[in-house]
Amino acid sequence: MLTVFTNAHVFDGHRHLGPPSTVVIEGDKIAAVGDVDPPSGARVVDVAGGLLAPGFVDAHVHAVQGGLERIRCDLSELRTEPEYLERIASYAADHPDEEWVRGGGWAMAAFPGGTPTAASLDRILPDRPVFLPNADHHGAWVNSAAMRIAGIDAGTPDPDDGFLERDTSGAPTGMLQEGAMGLVTRHLPATSQSELSAGLLEGQRYLHSLGVTAWQDAIVGAYSGMEDIGPTYAAAARDGVLTARVVGALWWQRTRGLEQVDDLLRRRDELSGGRFSATAVKFMQDGVVENGTAALVEPYLDRCGHATDNAGISFVDPADLRRAFHALDGHGFQIHVHGLGDRGVRETLDAFEGTDPAHRHHIAHLQLVHPDDVPRFDRLGVSANIQALWACLDDQMVDLTLPFLGEERSGRQYPFGDLRRAGARLVAGSDWPVSTPDPLAALHTAVHRTAHGEPGRAGNEPFLPDQALEIETAFAAYTSGSAWINHLDNAGRIAPGADADLVVLDLDPFQDPGTIGATTVVSTWVAGEPVHRL
């Protein structure tokens, strides 16, 4: 079938083109771009002066997990403890047959110190267990019933890779940080394959509605109460219901060593097929700043500005990390790393020394990168995978980050501009359900260093504006850049012969970058066919 997009302003994946253009699609490929006459008998899509761009590619997302949260007790759109409790109580009442109340997405900034308590959940659900990860999924809120099932009490030791929040007497308060979530997740009922499939399809539907045509799922394996979603993706690809193009990052189990490489090779072969490729491996090298687990070169500060004895957690010993990287690199795997603190990033870059850049390795998040390490991305051929939405003065940044980093470190967060100027290749993702998967919201923040439509400092005071990106650079990161990191060399661009994976926007934000966040997705196309329309 021929499809013609007319009256289109075009971003081709690298640059914004000139006057309105016509783009012709033949089958699943782009056939022509420019001032061409529409072929007779073609399906015509009038872009009406909006923007036609390559489909967005999310280079770091948890699509099944996000979809499951949307169909469970979804707290992501709420902001206060009373709102959370009302939603939890309502969900529990509407789902009386569910043994556990599960979902998540709550914001740490809604609670003093970022830590809710079991006591508040106990008031609405004293006997039915509750497990609710926060938005960043590095901690979980549980009630007393969940802790009783898990055998958690004042005598429970903290695991090596996390800790229990406790009161002054040492009793756990209902907040589990990092690896401490495992004390409860091992008791959760298994998620059925039908529910995992429903989560994938809901996640895919939602991502398509935001213009996303492809992504890299950043954890494919059993992790933090989630079952292995590899078979879910493989089945969807086999059955033809996976309309997106997806790379799965197989989970590296940090409690195991190199013996798991053979398992990963087997899973790569068994799971890959159709529109799903299990060709990457995911490492989590550190945690997050807000709970003091991101790995820092210098220790965190206390609220009075004094150095503490905590510099965060390196989940994998640096020497073991290097051995693992080189073993996987030798088998042609791409390596995808959660590196958030400056020590975590440095340890990761050290481990990448001597690996093959052709495998397109990347580090995600990059909240803190030591200035000495910024040039190493280009030298090592390691891509910077940015989650731009976080680079603003929201409550979590103001209340739970700035006081504990101090002025110098706070002034070098999310150094996208520095990375770009130093020659790093930028790719982009959302980390949904940690934050919204809306690429336009993230692009607005990447360009303006403010959060579109948010009140207060977040929406009005640019955060470190020297680190802002030019609009073409930002859009390229979320299209051609992320397509490249996913080895989708024929996607992420609008040119003859390229894959017809496209998004139509109602506005052309290149005409006024202030409108990026206000722009709406009109339709999304994969392989020349619509997968979303308003």
C-alpha positions in Angstrom: 0.0 0.0 0.0 1.1 3.6 -0.7 0.7 6.1 2.0 1.4 9.8 1.5 2.0 12.3 4.3 1.4 15.8 3.0 1.8 19.4 4.3 4.4 18.0 6.8 7.2 19.8 8.5 9.9 17.1 8.7 12.6 16.3 11.3 14.6 13.6 9.6 16.2 12.1 12.7 19.2 14.5 12.6 18.0 17.9 11.4 14.8 19.9 10.8 14.1 20.2 7.1 12.9 23.4 5.3 9.5 24.1 3.8 6.6 21.7 4.2 7.3 18.4 2.5 5.6 15.3 1.2 6.8 11.9 2.4 5.7 8.8 0.5 5.6 5.3 2.1 5.5 2.2 -0.1 4.8 -0.9 2.0 6.9 -0.7 5.1 9.6 1.6 3.7 10.0 5.3 3.0 10.0 5.7 -0.8 10.4 9.5 -1.3 10.9 12.7 0.7 10.5 16.3 -0.5 8.6 18.2 -3.1 7.0 15.2 -4.8 3.5 14.7 -6.4 1.4 12.3 -4.4 0.9 9.1 -6.4 -2.7 8.4 -7.4 -4.7 5.9 -5.3 -2.5 6.4 -2.2 -3.8 6.7 1.3 -3.3 10.4 2.2 -2.4 11.7 5.7 -2.6 15.5 6.0 -0.1 16.5 8.6 -1.6 20.1 8.4 1.6 21.9 9.2 2.5 19.7 12.2 5.7 17.7 12.5 6.4 14.4 10.9 9.4 12.7 12.7 10.9 9.3 13.0 9.1 7.3 15.8 10.5 7.9 19.2 12.7 5.1 20.5 12.9 4.7 24.3 16.4 3.3 25.1 15.6 2.5 28.7 12.1 1.5 29.8 10.3 -1.2 31.7 7.2 -1.6 29.4 5.7 -4.7 31.0 6.2 -3.4 34.5 4.7 -0.1 33.5 1.8 -1.8 31.9 1.2 -3.9 35.0 1.2 -0.9 37.3 -1.4 0.7 35.0 -3.7 -2.3 35.5 -2.9 -2.7 39.2 -3.0 -0.1 42.0 -1.5 2.8 40.0 -0.3 5.7 42.2 1.8 7.4 39.5 -0.6 10.3 38.8 -1.2 11.2 42.5 1.0 13.4 44.7 0.0 13.3 48.4 -0.3 10.7 51.1 -4.1 11.1 51.5 -4.5 10.6 47.8 -2.4 7.5 47.9 -4.4 6.0 50.8 -7.7 6.8 49.2 -6.6 5.1 46.0 -5.2 2.0 47.8 -8.4 1.6 49.9 -10.5 1.9 46.8 -8.4 -0.5 44.8 -8.5 -3.1 47.6 -12.3 -2.8 47.9 -12.7 -3.2 44.1 -10.4 -6.3 44.0 -11.4 -8.4 47.1 -10.1 -11.6 45.6 -6.5 -10.4 45.2 -4.4 -11.9 48.0 -1.9 -9.0 48.0 -2.5 -5.3 47.0 0.2 -4.5 44.5 1.0 -1.6 42.2 3.1 1.4 42.9 4.4 4.6 41.5 4.3 6.9 44.6 6.6 9.9 44.9 9.1 10.0 47.8 8.7 13.8 48.0 5.2 13.1 49.4 6.6 11.9 52.7 9.0 13.4 55.3 12.5 12.1 54.4 11.0 10.2 51.4 9.9 7.3 53.7 6.2 6.4 54.3 5.3 4.1 57.1 3.4 0.8 57.6 1.3 2.5 60.2 -0.6 4.6 57.7 -1.3 1.6 55.5 -2.4 -0.4 58.6 -5.1 2.1 59.2 -6.8 1.1 56.0 -5.5 -2.5 55.5 -4.6 -4.0 58.8 -4.7 -7.7 57.7 -4.3 -7.8 54.0 -0.6 -7.5 52.8 0.4 -4.6 50.7 3.6 -4.2 48.5 4.0 -0.9 46.6 7.3 0.1 45.0 8.0 3.8 44.8 8.3 5.6 41.5 12.0 4.8 41.1 11.6 1.2 42.1 14.5 1.3 44.4 12.3 1.0 47.5 8.9 -0.3 48.5 6.2 0.6 51.0 4.7 -2.3 52.9 2.2 -2.7 55.7 2.6 -4.7 58.9 0.7 -7.7 57.4 3.4 -8.0 54.7 6.2 -7.7 57.2 4.6 -10.5 59.3 4.4 -12.8 56.3 8.1 -12.1 55.6 9.1 -12.5 59.2 10.5 -9.0 59.4 11.0 -7.6 62.9 13.6 -5.6 64.9 15.9 -8.6 64.8 16.0 -8.8 61.0 19.5 -7.9 59.7 19.9 -5.6 56.7 20.9 -7.4 53.5 24.3 -6.5 52.0 22.6 -4.7 49.1 20.0 -2.6 50.9 18.4 -1.8 54.3 15.3 -1.5 56.3 14.1 1.9 57.5 13.8 1.7 61.3 12.5 3.9 64.1 14.7 4.9 67.1 14.1 1.6 68.8 15.3 -0.3 65.7 11.9 -1.6 64.7 11.3 -1.6 60.9 8.9 1.1 59.9 7.5 -0.3 56.6 10.0 1.1 54.0 12.3 -1.3 52.3 15.3 0.1 50.4 17.0 -1.6 47.5 17.8 -5.3 48.2 15.7 -5.3 51.3 12.7 -5.5 49.0 13.7 -9.1 48.4 12.7 -10.0 52.0 9.1 -9.5 50.9 9.1 -10.1 47.2 10.0 -13.8 47.7 6.6 -14.2 49.4 4.6 -12.5 46.6 2.3 -14.7 44.6 3.6 -15.4 41.1 2.2 -13.1 38.3 0.5 -15.3 35.7 1.5 -15.4 32.1 -1.9 -14.0 31.1 -1.3 -11.0 33.5 2.2 -10.5 32.1 0.8 -10.5 28.6 -1.9 -8.1 29.6 0.8 -5.8 31.1 2.9 -6.0 27.9 -0.1 -5.1 25.6 -1.2 -2.2 27.9 2.4 -0.9 28.1 2.7 -1.2 24.3 -0.6 0.6 23.7 0.4 3.4 26.0 3.8 3.8 24.5 2.4 3.9 21.0 0.0 6.6 22.1 3.0 8.7 23.0 4.7 8.2 19.6 7.1 5.4 20.7 7.7 2.8 18.0 10.6 0.9 19.6 12.3 0.5 22.9 14.9 -1.4 25.0 13.3 -3.1 28.0 16.0 -2.5 30.6 15.3 -5.7 32.8 14.4 -9.0 31.2 14.7 -11.5 34.0 13.5 -12.2 37.5 14.0 -9.0 39.6 12.4 -7.4 42.6 9.2 -9.4 42.6 8.9 -9.4 38.8 8.8 -12.7 36.9 11.0 -13.2 33.9 9.3 -11.4 31.1 11.5 -12.9 28.3 9.0 -15.6 27.5 6.2 -12.9 27.4 8.0 -10.9 24.8 9.0 -14.0 22.8 5.4 -15.2 22.7 4.1 -11.8 21.7 6.6 -11.6 18.8 5.8 -15.2 17.7 2.0 -14.5 17.8 2.3 -11.2 15.9 0.9 -9.0 18.6 4.3 -7.2 19.3 3.9 -4.3 17.0 6.9 -2.4 18.4 10.5 -3.3 17.7 12.1 -4.3 21.1 15.5 -5.2 22.4 15.5 -7.0 25.8 18.4 -6.4 28.2 18.8 -9.7 30.0 19.3 -9.3 33.8 22.7 -9.9 35.2 22.2 -11.5 38.6 24.7 -9.8 40.9 24.7 -12.7 43.4 26.1 -14.9 40.7 29.3 -14.8 38.7 30.6 -15.7 35.2 28.9 -19.0 35.4 25.7 -17.3 34.2 27.2 -16.3 30.9 26.2 -19.7 29.4 22.6 -19.1 30.6 22.5 -15.7 28.9 23.8 -17.2 25.7 21.1 -19.8 25.8 18.4 -17.3 26.5 19.6 -15.0 23.7 19.1 -17.8 21.3 15.8 -19.1 22.7 14.0 -15.7 23.1 15.1 -13.7 20.0 12.8 -13.8 17.0 10.6 -11.5 15.0 10.4 -8.0 16.5 12.1 -9.1 19.8 15.9 -9.4 20.2 17.4 -10.5 23.6 20.8 -9.1 22.6 21.8 -6.9 25.6 22.7 -7.6 29.2 21.7 -5.2 32.0 23.8 -4.4 35.1 22.8 -2.3 38.0 26.0 -0.9 39.5 24.5 1.4 42.1 21.3 2.8 43.5 19.8 6.3 43.8 20.8 9.5 45.6 17.5 9.9 47.4 18.0 6.9 49.6 21.8 7.2 49.8 22.6 4.2 47.7 24.0 5.8 44.5 27.8 5.2 44.6 29.7 8.5 45.1 33.4 9.3 44.9 33.0 11.4 48.1 30.5 10.6 50.9 27.0 12.0 51.2 26.4 15.0 53.5 24.0 15.1 56.4 21.3 17.8 56.6 23.7 20.1 58.4 26.2 19.8 55.5 28.7 17.6 57.3 30.3 14.5 55.6 28.8 11.2 56.6 30.4 7.7 56.5 28.1 6.7 53.6 29.3 6.9 50.0 26.6 4.5 48.6 26.7 1.0 47.3 28.5 -0.6 44.4 26.4 -3.6 43.7 29.0 -5.5 41.7 32.7 -5.5 42.8 34.6 -3.4 40.2 37.0 -6.2 39.4 34.1 -8.6 38.9 32.4 -6.0 36.8 35.4 -5.8 34.4 35.6 -9.6 34.1 31.9 -9.8 33.3 32.0 -7.0 30.7 34.9 -8.6 28.9 33.3 -12.0 28.9 30.0 -10.7 27.5 31.7 -8.4 25.0 33.6 -11.4 23.7 30.2 -13.1 23.0 28.9 -10.0 21.1 26.5 -8.8 23.8 25.6 -5.2 24.2 26.1 -4.1 27.8 23.5 -1.7 29.4 24.4 -0.3 32.8 22.5 1.6 35.5 25.1 4.1 36.6 23.8 7.1 38.6 26.5 8.3 41.0 29.9 9.5 40.0 31.7 6.5 41.5 29.2 4.1 39.9 29.8 5.8 36.5 33.6 5.7 37.0 33.6 2.0 37.9 31.5 1.3 34.9 33.7 3.2 32.5 36.8 1.5 34.0 35.2 -1.9 33.3 34.5 -0.9 29.7 38.2 -0.2 29.0 39.3 -2.6 26.2 35.8 -3.6 25.1 34.6 -3.3 21.5 32.6 -0.1 20.7 31.0 -1.9 17.8 28.7 -3.6 20.4 27.2 -0.2 21.3 27.5 -0.3 25.1 25.8 2.4 27.1 25.3 3.8 30.6 21.9 5.0 31.7 20.9 7.8 34.1 24.2 9.7 34.7 22.9 12.0 37.4 26.5 12.6 38.5 29.5 12.2 36.2 32.9 13.3 37.6 34.4 16.0 35.3 37.5 13.8 34.7 35.2 11.1 33.3 33.1 13.1 30.9 35.6 12.8 28.0 35.9 9.0 28.5 32.5 8.3 26.9 33.8 9.5 23.5 37.2 7.9 24.0 35.7 4.5 24.9 32.8 4.6 22.5 30.3 4.3 25.3 27.0 6.0 24.7 25.3 8.3 27.3 21.7 7.1 27.8 19.9 10.1 29.3 16.6 10.4 31.2 16.2 14.1 30.6 12.9 14.5 32.6 14.8 14.3 35.9 16.9 17.3 35.2 14.7 19.9 36.9 14.1 21.4 40.3 11.2 19.2 41.3 10.5 18.5 45.0 12.5 15.3 45.0 15.6 17.2 43.7 15.1 20.1 46.1 14.2 18.2 49.3 15.9 14.8 48.9 19.0 15.5 46.7 20.5 18.9 46.9 21.0 19.0 50.7 22.9 15.7 50.7 25.2 16.4 47.7 26.3 19.9 48.6 26.8 22.9 46.3 29.7 21.6 44.1 28.2 18.2 43.3 24.7 19.6 43.0 26.0 22.0 40.3 27.1 19.2 38.0 24.0 17.0 37.8 22.7 15.5 34.6 25.6 17.0 32.5 24.0 16.5 29.1 25.6 19.6 27.6 29.1 18.7 28.8 28.8 15.2 27.5 27.6 16.4 24.1 30.4 19.0 23.9 32.9 16.3 24.8 31.8 14.2 21.9 29.6 11.6 23.6 26.9 9.9 21.6 23.6 10.7 23.3 20.6 8.3 23.3 17.5 8.8 25.4 14.9 7.0 27.4 12.3 7.4 30.1 12.8 4.6 32.7 9.0 4.3 32.8 7.3 3.5 35.2 9.9 5.5 37.3 8.6 8.6 35.4 6.3 9.3 32.5 7.3 7.7 29.2 6.1 10.8 27.3 9.1 11.7 25.1 7.8 15.2 24.5 7.8 15.9 28.3 11.4 14.7 28.5 12.5 16.7 25.4 11.0 19.8 26.9 13.2 19.4 29.9 16.2 18.5 27.9 15.9 21.7 26.0 14.7 24.1 28.8 15.8 22.3 32.0 12.3 22.9 33.4 9.3 20.6 33.7 6.5 21.5 31.3 3.3 22.5 33.1 4.7 22.0 36.6 4.2 24.7 39.3 6.9 26.3 41.3 10.6 25.9 40.7 10.3 22.8 38.6 8.4 24.5 35.9 9.8 28.0 36.1 13.4 28.0 37.2 15.9 26.4 34.8 18.1 23.8 36.5 21.7 24.3 35.4 20.8 25.8 32.0 24.3 25.4 30.7 23.6 21.7 30.4 20.6 22.2 28.2 20.6 20.7 24.7 19.7 22.2 21.4 16.4 21.0 20.1 17.8 19.1 17.1 20.3 17.4 19.4 17.6 16.4 21.9 15.2 15.1 19.2 18.1 13.2 17.5 18.9 11.5 20.8 15.3 10.2 21.1 15.1 9.1 17.5 18.2 8.2 15.5 20.3 8.0 18.6 18.2 5.5 20.4 17.5 3.6 17.2 21.2 3.2 16.7 21.8 1.9 20.3 19.1 -0.7 19.5 20.9 -1.7 16.3 17.9 -0.5 14.3 20.1 1.0 11.7 17.3 1.3 9.2 15.0 3.2 11.6 15.2 6.5 13.5 15.4 8.5 10.3 13.2 9.8 7.4 15.0 9.0 4.2 14.3 6.9 1.1 14.8 3.2 2.0 14.4 3.7 5.8 11.8 1.8 7.8 8.5 3.6 7.9 8.4 4.0 11.7 6.9 7.5 12.2 5.1 9.9 14.5 2.8 12.7 13.5 2.6 15.7 15.9 0.0 18.4 15.9 2.5 21.2 16.2 6.0 21.7 14.9 8.0 22.5 18.1 11.0 23.5 16.0 9.1 26.6 15.1 8.7 27.5 18.8 10.7 25.3 21.2 8.5 26.6 24.0 5.7 24.4 22.7 7.6 21.0 23.0 5.7 19.9 26.1 2.4 21.1 24.8 2.6 19.2 21.6 0.3 16.2 21.0 0.8 12.9 19.2 -1.8 12.6 16.4 -0.7 9.2 15.1 2.0 6.6 15.4 3.2 4.3 12.5 5.3 1.1 12.5 6.3 -0.5 9.3 4.0 1.8 7.4 0.9 0.9 9.4 -0.9 3.0 12.1 -0.6 1.6 15.6 -2.2 4.7 17.2 -4.5 7.4 16.1 -6.4 10.1 17.9 
